[in-house]
Amino acid sequence: MKTNDKELDEERSLLNDLEKRNIRAFMRLYRDYNEDLLIFVYSRLPDRKAAIKMVEEFFEDLWLSARFTEIDPPIYRYLLKQITTVCEQRFNYRQG
C-alpha cells in the first residue's frame, strides 16, 4: 500500500486524470491494482474464472460509473473496500 507523501501525490494526480476520463490513467489503475484485487477475490472464491470475471466487471463498473471523486488516497484501501462489498453481495462472503 502506498503511504508516503510522494506516492500519495502520485495517486492524487492519477485520480485527477481519472476524473477527466483519461483512459491511459484508467489503464494504469488497472495495471497497478488488478493483480492484488484478483488475489484477494481468488483467496475467498476458489473458482479462478469466476474471480477473474468478478474483478474485470468491478473495473468495468468503476469506469462506467466514473465515481473517481469518491476516492481518497490511498487508492488501494478504497478498491479493497469496494471489492469486499462486491464479494459480500455476490457470494454472501463475510470476513471473519
C-alpha positions in Angstrom: 0.0 0.0 0.0 1.2 3.5 -0.8 1.7 5.7 2.2 4.5 8.2 1.7 3.8 11.7 0.6 5.3 11.3 -2.9 3.2 8.2 -3.6 0.0 9.9 -2.3 0.7 12.9 -4.5 1.1 10.4 -7.5 -2.2 8.9 -6.5 -3.9 12.3 -6.3 -2.6 13.0 -9.8 -3.9 9.7 -11.1 -7.3 10.4 -9.6 -7.4 13.8 -11.2 -6.7 12.2 -14.5 -9.4 9.6 -13.9 -11.9 12.3 -13.1 -11.1 13.8 -16.5 -11.9 10.3 -18.0 -8.3 9.7 -19.2 -8.2 6.2 -20.5 -4.5 5.9 -20.0 -4.9 6.8 -16.3 -7.5 4.0 -16.1 -5.2 1.6 -17.8 -2.6 2.5 -15.2 -5.1 2.0 -12.4 -6.0 -1.4 -13.8 -2.3 -2.4 -14.2 -1.4 -1.3 -10.7 -4.2 -2.9 -8.8 -5.8 -5.7 -10.9 -3.4 -8.5 -9.7 -3.8 -7.6 -6.0 -7.6 -7.5 -6.2 -7.6 -10.8 -8.1 -5.5 -12.4 -5.4 -7.9 -11.1 -2.8 -11.0 -12.3 -4.6 -9.5 -15.7 -5.5 -8.5 -16.3 -1.9 -12.2 -16.1 -1.0 -13.6 -17.6 -4.1 -11.6 -20.6 -5.2 -13.0 -20.5 -8.7 -10.3 -18.8 -10.8 -12.6 -18.0 -13.8 -15.3 -16.5 -11.6 -12.7 -14.5 -9.6 -11.2 -13.1 -12.9 -14.7 -12.2 -14.2 -15.6 -10.5 -10.9 -12.5 -8.3 -10.9 -13.0 -7.5 -14.6 -16.6 -6.5 -14.0 -15.5 -4.5 -11.0 -13.1 -2.4 -13.1 -15.7 -2.0 -15.8 -18.3 -0.8 -13.4 -15.8 1.6 -11.9 -15.0 3.1 -15.3 -18.6 3.3 -16.3 -19.8 4.8 -13.0 -17.0 7.4 -13.0 -17.0 7.5 -9.2 -13.4 8.7 -9.0 -14.3 11.8 -7.0 -15.3 9.4 -4.2 -11.8 8.0 -3.9 -9.3 9.4 -1.4 -5.7 8.1 -1.4 -4.6 5.5 -0.7 -6.5 4.1 -3.7 -5.9 0.5 -2.7 -7.9 1.0 0.5 -10.9 2.2 -1.5 -10.6 -0.5 -4.1 -10.3 -3.2 -1.4 -13.3 -1.9 0.4 -15.4 -1.9 -2.8 -14.3 -5.3 -4.0 -15.1 -6.7 -0.5 -18.6 -5.3 -0.8 -19.0 -6.9 -4.2 -17.9 -10.2 -2.7 -20.4 -9.9 0.1 -23.2 -9.0 -2.3 -22.5 -11.7 -4.9 -21.3 -14.6 -2.8 -22.5 -13.8 0.6 -18.9 -13.6 1.7 -18.3 -12.3 5.2 -14.9 -11.5 6.6 -14.2 -13.4 9.7 
